[in-house]
Amino acid sequence: QAQTPQQRRANLKFQKEQEARMGKSEEQIKKRVKETPKSPISPLWLILLAFVVFGGLFFEVISRIFFR
């Protein structure tokens, strides 16, 4: 059964990590800092979502203050 592209990428990443560990002690491996996980949603979409949620609230408050 052939590998999917996603499996191939995962296998290559695993292989690269294993090769980087070769010849190193456990202390050296533990000292290695894990890279921060990337957010699944881009900052642009987060800003847009925040505007939709809080923008409506903001405009509602403004309309209640000025247009009683």
MMTF fields as JSON, N, C-alpha, C and O atoms, coordinates in Angstrom:
{
  "mmtfVersion": "1.0.0",
  "mmtfProducer": "UNKNOWN",
  "numBonds": 271,
  "numAtoms": 272,
  "numGroups": 68,
  "numChains": 1,
  "numModels": 1,
  "chainsPerModel": [1],
  "groupsPerChain": [68],
  "chainIdList": ["A"],
  "bondAtomList": [4, 2, 8, 6, 12, 10, 16, 14, 20, 18, 24, 22, 28, 26, 32, 30, 36, 34, 40, 38, 44, 42, 48, 46, 52, 50, 56, 54, 60, 58, 64, 62, 68, 66, 72, 70, 76, 74, 80, 78, 84, 82, 88, 86, 92, 90, 96, 94, 100, 98, 104, 102, 108, 106, 112, 110, 116, 114, 120, 118, 124, 122, 128, 126, 132, 130, 136, 134, 140, 138, 144, 142, 148, 146, 152, 150, 156, 154, 160, 158, 164, 162, 168, 166, 172, 170, 176, 174, 180, 178, 184, 182, 188, 186, 192, 190, 196, 194, 200, 198, 204, 202, 208, 206, 212, 210, 216, 214, 220, 218, 224, 222, 228, 226, 232, 230, 236, 234, 240, 238, 244, 242, 248, 246, 252, 250, 256, 254, 260, 258, 264, 262, 268, 266],
  "bondOrderList": [1, 1, 1, 1, 1, 1, 1, 1, 1, 1, 1, 1, 1, 1, 1, 1, 1, 1, 1, 1, 1, 1, 1, 1, 1, 1, 1, 1, 1, 1, 1, 1, 1, 1, 1, 1, 1, 1, 1, 1, 1, 1, 1, 1, 1, 1, 1, 1, 1, 1, 1, 1, 1, 1, 1, 1, 1, 1, 1, 1, 1, 1, 1, 1, 1, 1, 1],
  "groupList": [{"groupName": "GLN", "atomNameList": ["N", "CA", "C", "O"], "elementList": ["N", "C", "C", "O"], "formalChargeList": [0, 0, 0, 0], "bondAtomList": [1, 0, 2, 1, 3, 2], "bondOrderList": [1, 1, 2], "singleLetterCode": "Q", "chemCompType": "L-PEPTIDE LINKING"}, {"groupName": "ALA", "atomNameList": ["N", "CA", "C", "O"], "elementList": ["N", "C", "C", "O"], "formalChargeList": [0, 0, 0, 0], "bondAtomList": [1, 0, 2, 1, 3, 2], "bondOrderList": [1, 1, 2], "singleLetterCode": "A", "chemCompType": "L-PEPTIDE LINKING"}, {"groupName": "THR", "atomNameList": ["N", "CA", "C", "O"], "elementList": ["N", "C", "C", "O"], "formalChargeList": [0, 0, 0, 0], "bondAtomList": [1, 0, 2, 1, 3, 2], "bondOrderList": [1, 1, 2], "singleLetterCode": "T", "chemCompType": "L-PEPTIDE LINKING"}, {"groupName": "PRO", "atomNameList": ["N", "CA", "C", "O"], "elementList": ["N", "C", "C", "O"], "formalChargeList": [0, 0, 0, 0], "bondAtomList": [1, 0, 2, 1, 3, 2], "bondOrderList": [1, 1, 2], "singleLetterCode": "P", "chemCompType": "L-PEPTIDE LINKING"}, {"groupName": "ARG", "atomNameList": ["N", "CA", "C", "O"], "elementList": ["N", "C", "C", "O"], "formalChargeList": [0, 0, 0, 0], "bondAtomList": [1, 0, 2, 1, 3, 2], "bondOrderList": [1, 1, 2], "singleLetterCode": "R", "chemCompType": "L-PEPTIDE LINKING"}, {"groupName": "ASN", "atomNameList": ["N", "CA", "C", "O"], "elementList": ["N", "C", "C", "O"], "formalChargeList": [0, 0, 0, 0], "bondAtomList": [1, 0, 2, 1, 3, 2], "bondOrderList": [1, 1, 2], "singleLetterCode": "N", "chemCompType": "L-PEPTIDE LINKING"}, {"groupName": "LEU", "atomNameList": ["N", "CA", "C", "O"], "elementList": ["N", "C", "C", "O"], "formalChargeList": [0, 0, 0, 0], "bondAtomList": [1, 0, 2, 1, 3, 2], "bondOrderList": [1, 1, 2], "singleLetterCode": "L", "chemCompType": "L-PEPTIDE LINKING"}, {"groupName": "LYS", "atomNameList": ["N", "CA", "C", "O"], "elementList": ["N", "C", "C", "O"], "formalChargeList": [0, 0, 0, 0], "bondAtomList": [1, 0, 2, 1, 3, 2], "bondOrderList": [1, 1, 2], "singleLetterCode": "K", "chemCompType": "L-PEPTIDE LINKING"}, {"groupName": "PHE", "atomNameList": ["N", "CA", "C", "O"], "elementList": ["N", "C", "C", "O"], "formalChargeList": [0, 0, 0, 0], "bondAtomList": [1, 0, 2, 1, 3, 2], "bondOrderList": [1, 1, 2], "singleLetterCode": "F", "chemCompType": "L-PEPTIDE LINKING"}, {"groupName": "GLU", "atomNameList": ["N", "CA", "C", "O"], "elementList": ["N", "C", "C", "O"], "formalChargeList": [0, 0, 0, 0], "bondAtomList": [1, 0, 2, 1, 3, 2], "bondOrderList": [1, 1, 2], "singleLetterCode": "E", "chemCompType": "L-PEPTIDE LINKING"}, {"groupName": "MET", "atomNameList": ["N", "CA", "C", "O"], "elementList": ["N", "C", "C", "O"], "formalChargeList": [0, 0, 0, 0], "bondAtomList": [1, 0, 2, 1, 3, 2], "bondOrderList": [1, 1, 2], "singleLetterCode": "M", "chemCompType": "L-PEPTIDE LINKING"}, {"groupName": "GLY", "atomNameList": ["N", "CA", "C", "O"], "elementList": ["N", "C", "C", "O"], "formalChargeList": [0, 0, 0, 0], "bondAtomList": [1, 0, 2, 1, 3, 2], "bondOrderList": [1, 1, 2], "singleLetterCode": "G", "chemCompType": "PEPTIDE LINKING"}, {"groupName": "SER", "atomNameList": ["N", "CA", "C", "O"], "elementList": ["N", "C", "C", "O"], "formalChargeList": [0, 0, 0, 0], "bondAtomList": [1, 0, 2, 1, 3, 2], "bondOrderList": [1, 1, 2], "singleLetterCode": "S", "chemCompType": "L-PEPTIDE LINKING"}, {"groupName": "ILE", "atomNameList": ["N", "CA", "C", "O"], "elementList": ["N", "C", "C", "O"], "formalChargeList": [0, 0, 0, 0], "bondAtomList": [1, 0, 2, 1, 3, 2], "bondOrderList": [1, 1, 2], "singleLetterCode": "I", "chemCompType": "L-PEPTIDE LINKING"}, {"groupName": "VAL", "atomNameList": ["N", "CA", "C", "O"], "elementList": ["N", "C", "C", "O"], "formalChargeList": [0, 0, 0, 0], "bondAtomList": [1, 0, 2, 1, 3, 2], "bondOrderList": [1, 1, 2], "singleLetterCode": "V", "chemCompType": "L-PEPTIDE LINKING"}, {"groupName": "TRP", "atomNameList": ["N", "CA", "C", "O"], "elementList": ["N", "C", "C", "O"], "formalChargeList": [0, 0, 0, 0], "bondAtomList": [1, 0, 2, 1, 3, 2], "bondOrderList": [1, 1, 2], "singleLetterCode": "W", "chemCompType": "L-PEPTIDE LINKING"}],
  "groupTypeList": [0, 1, 0, 2, 3, 0, 0, 4, 4, 1, 5, 6, 7, 8, 0, 7, 9, 0, 9, 1, 4, 10, 11, 7, 12, 9, 9, 0, 13, 7, 7, 4, 14, 7, 9, 2, 3, 7, 12, 3, 13, 12, 3, 6, 15, 6, 13, 6, 6, 1, 8, 14, 14, 8, 11, 11, 6, 8, 8, 9, 14, 13, 12, 4, 13, 8, 8, 4],
  "groupIdList": [1, 2, 3, 4, 5, 6, 7, 8, 9, 10, 11, 12, 13, 14, 15, 16, 17, 18, 19, 20, 21, 22, 23, 24, 25, 26, 27, 28, 29, 30, 31, 32, 33, 34, 35, 36, 37, 38, 39, 40, 41, 42, 43, 44, 45, 46, 47, 48, 49, 50, 51, 52, 53, 54, 55, 56, 57, 58, 59, 60, 61, 62, 63, 64, 65, 66, 67, 68],
  "secStructList": [7, 7, 7, 7, 2, 2, 2, 2, 2, 2, 2, 2, 2, 2, 2, 2, 2, 2, 2, 2, 2, 6, 6, 7, 7, 2, 2, 2, 2, 2, 2, 1, 7, 7, 7, 7, 7, 7, 7, 1, 1, 7, 2, 2, 2, 2, 2, 2, 2, 2, 2, 2, 2, 2, 2, 2, 2, 2, 2, 2, 2, 2, 2, 2, 2, 2, 7, 7],
  "xCoordList": [0.848, 0.0, 0.899, 1.834, 0.618, 1.435, 1.106, -0.008, 2.116, 1.922, 1.204, 1.376, 0.403, -0.211, 0.829, 1.778, 0.671, 1.612, 1.708, 2.782, 0.591, 0.595, 1.412, 2.184, 1.259, 2.044, 3.529, 4.377, 3.836, 5.227, 5.88, 7.009, 5.155, 5.688, 5.907, 6.924, 4.942, 5.071, 6.251, 6.993, 6.432, 7.553, 8.891, 9.844, 8.972, 10.214, 10.529, 11.687, 9.504, 9.702, 10.199, 11.123, 9.582, 9.997, 11.436, 12.226, 11.77, 13.124, 14.142, 15.209, 13.819, 14.72, 14.947, 16.072, 13.868, 13.989, 14.827, 15.632, 14.643, 15.403, 16.894, 17.753, 17.195, 18.59, 19.242, 20.435, 18.481, 19.022, 19.338, 20.195, 18.656, 18.871, 20.061, 20.589, 20.489, 21.547, 22.828, 23.294, 23.391, 24.662, 24.562, 25.589, 23.36, 23.191, 22.631, 21.895, 22.991, 22.486, 21.053, 20.557, 20.405, 19.025, 18.937, 17.968, 19.956, 19.94, 19.973, 19.274, 20.79, 20.868, 19.548, 19.128, 18.908, 17.639, 16.551, 15.737, 16.54, 15.513, 15.682, 14.701, 16.929, 17.189, 16.632, 16.337, 16.495, 16.006, 14.602, 13.707, 14.433, 13.148, 12.251, 12.65, 11.034, 10.054, 9.611, 9.457, 9.412, 8.942, 7.483, 6.73, 7.088, 5.725, 4.772, 5.045, 3.664, 2.711, 2.074, 1.761, 1.896, 1.323, -0.196, -0.807, -0.782, -2.23, -2.892, -2.423, -3.974, -4.646, -5.421, -5.863, -5.585, -6.319, -5.388, -4.643, -5.43, -4.514, -4.937, -6.107, -3.982, -4.307, -5.364, -6.176, -5.354, -6.35, -7.765, -8.664, -7.962, -9.296, -9.673, -10.847, -8.687, -8.973, -9.438, -10.378, -8.776, -9.167, -10.57, -11.388, -10.845, -12.17, -13.244, -14.312, -12.975, -13.93, -14.157, -15.292, -13.076, -13.206, -14.024, -14.833, -13.816, -14.592, -16.072, -16.927, -16.37, -17.78, -18.433, -19.553, -17.728, -18.313, -18.369, -19.429, -17.225, -17.171, -17.583, -17.995, -17.477, -17.903, -19.393, -19.844, -20.163, -21.614, -21.965, -22.851, -21.279, -21.501, -21.126, -21.848, -19.995, -19.543, -20.563, -20.92, -21.031, -22.001, -23.336, -24.02, -23.697, -24.938, -24.829, -25.774, -23.707, -23.496, -23.495, -24.099, -22.821, -22.785, -24.192, -24.565, -24.972, -26.321, -27.211, -28.071, -27.024, -27.835, -27.434, -28.274, -26.172, -25.702, -26.187, -26.717, -26.006, -26.301, -27.728, -28.213, -28.404, -29.743, -30.786, -31.519, -30.859, -31.84, -33.202, -34.154],
  "yCoordList": [-1.176, 0.0, 1.246, 1.344, 2.151, 3.359, 4.356, 4.398, 5.158, 6.198, 7.391, 7.717, 8.025, 9.274, 10.38, 10.195, 11.508, 12.615, 13.057, 13.428, 13.012, 13.41, 12.407, 12.813, 11.124, 10.11, 10.263, 10.131, 10.539, 10.688, 11.862, 11.751, 12.995, 14.16, 13.843, 14.222, 13.144, 12.79, 11.851, 12.001, 10.89, 9.96, 10.666, 10.365, 11.597, 12.343, 13.222, 13.348, 13.818, 14.644, 13.777, 14.163, 12.601, 11.688, 11.236, 11.197, 10.896, 10.444, 11.543, 11.269, 12.769, 13.888, 14.099, 14.351, 13.995, 14.144, 13.024, 13.261, 11.803, 10.669, 10.803, 10.483, 11.272, 11.459, 12.563, 12.488, 13.573, 14.654, 14.165, 14.739, 13.111, 12.577, 11.63, 11.388, 11.094, 10.086, 10.609, 11.704, 9.806, 10.147, 11.161, 11.634, 11.507, 12.488, 11.802, 10.82, 12.338, 11.774, 12.253, 13.159, 11.621, 12.001, 13.452, 14.149, 13.905, 15.286, 16.284, 17.298, 15.984, 16.884, 16.891, 17.925, 15.749, 15.659, 16.415, 17.111, 16.275, 16.945, 18.46, 19.196, 18.931, 20.369, 21.026, 22.221, 20.227, 20.77, 21.331, 20.659, 22.535, 23.213, 22.848, 22.92, 22.457, 22.155, 23.457, 24.481, 23.403, 24.601, 24.842, 23.899, 26.106, 26.445, 25.972, 26.147, 25.379, 24.904, 26.076, 27.113, 25.893, 26.941, 26.911, 25.844, 28.076, 28.186, 27.71, 28.029, 26.951, 26.463, 27.546, 27.325, 28.711, 29.798, 31.002, 31.298, 31.688, 32.801, 34.029, 34.164, 34.919, 36.133, 36.999, 37.637, 37.022, 37.812, 37.33, 38.141, 36.015, 35.468, 35.713, 35.925, 35.687, 35.981, 37.423, 37.699, 38.338, 39.753, 39.937, 40.656, 39.29, 39.392, 38.829, 39.424, 37.701, 37.098, 38.006, 38.178, 38.588, 39.501, 40.728, 41.214, 41.229, 42.39, 42.049, 42.84, 40.879, 40.481, 40.347, 40.812, 39.711, 39.475, 40.762, 41.139, 41.436, 42.613, 43.89, 44.858, 43.903, 45.086, 45.309, 46.443, 44.234, 44.355, 44.88, 45.722, 44.388, 44.85, 46.324, 47.102, 46.699, 48.085, 49.017, 50.047, 48.661, 49.514, 49.569, 50.592, 48.49, 48.487, 49.45, 50.186, 49.454, 50.36, 51.804, 52.669, 52.069, 53.435, 53.901, 55.038, 53.03, 53.439, 53.691, 54.572, 52.943, 53.159, 54.426, 55.051, 54.82, 56.025, 57.278, 58.202, 57.309, 58.522, 58.619, 59.724, 57.514, 57.545, 57.013, 56.081, 57.6, 57.157, 57.46, 57.157],
  "zCoordList": [0.0, 0.0, 0.0, 0.794, -0.858, -1.008, 0.097, 0.621, 0.433, 1.438, 0.829, -0.346, 1.655, 1.218, 1.417, 2.179, 0.758, 0.958, 2.427, 2.901, 3.13, 4.546, 5.363, 6.232, 5.105, 5.814, 5.496, 6.379, 4.238, 3.828, 4.563, 5.042, 4.649, 5.367, 6.845, 7.427, 7.445, 8.855, 9.07, 10.041, 8.176, 8.296, 8.129, 8.848, 7.195, 6.993, 8.211, 8.61, 8.786, 9.981, 11.14, 11.856, 11.323, 12.384, 12.173, 13.116, 10.935, 10.619, 10.918, 11.468, 10.561, 10.802, 12.297, 12.727, 13.095, 14.546, 15.143, 16.044, 14.646, 15.163, 14.821, 15.643, 13.618, 13.232, 14.064, 14.358, 14.442, 15.258, 16.668, 17.34, 17.126, 18.466, 18.54, 19.625, 17.408, 17.401, 18.048, 17.735, 18.957, 19.577, 20.702, 21.187, 21.13, 22.191, 23.429, 23.333, 24.595, 25.843, 26.09, 25.42, 27.068, 27.396, 27.864, 27.564, 28.603, 29.105, 27.954, 27.974, 26.955, 25.797, 25.031, 24.513, 24.966, 24.241, 24.995, 24.388, 26.332, 27.133, 27.123, 27.235, 26.988, 26.973, 25.718, 25.701, 24.676, 23.412, 23.588, 24.099, 23.168, 23.334, 22.165, 21.003, 22.502, 21.459, 20.804, 21.47, 19.506, 18.827, 19.173, 19.416, 19.194, 19.574, 18.485, 17.298, 18.882, 17.881, 17.131, 17.717, 15.867, 15.031, 15.162, 15.205, 15.224, 15.337, 14.051, 12.959, 14.169, 12.962, 12.209, 11.081, 12.83, 12.177, 12.071, 13.005, 10.946, 10.712, 11.532, 11.891, 11.826, 12.589, 11.9, 12.569, 10.569, 9.844, 10.157, 10.382, 10.173, 10.471, 11.93, 12.237, 12.833, 14.237, 14.401, 15.145, 13.704, 13.772, 13.206, 13.781, 12.085, 11.478, 12.402, 12.543, 13.025, 13.954, 15.161, 15.605, 15.693, 16.831, 16.442, 17.233, 15.225, 14.778, 14.675, 15.073, 14.143, 13.998, 15.377, 15.589, 16.303, 17.62, 18.44, 18.94, 18.576, 19.44, 18.713, 19.352, 17.388, 16.634, 16.758, 16.919, 16.685, 16.848, 18.228, 18.374, 19.226, 20.591, 20.721, 21.342, 20.132, 20.187, 19.53, 20.102, 18.341, 17.641, 18.391, 18.366, 19.045, 19.821, 21.005, 21.287, 21.688, 22.822, 22.347, 22.982, 21.236, 20.689, 20.319, 20.609, 19.682, 19.282, 20.491, 20.448, 21.556, 22.766, 23.499, 24.146, 23.416, 24.106, 23.358, 23.976, 22.04, 21.273, 20.764, 20.521, 20.597, 19.994, 20.948, 20.618, 22.134, 23.133, 22.71, 23.429]
}
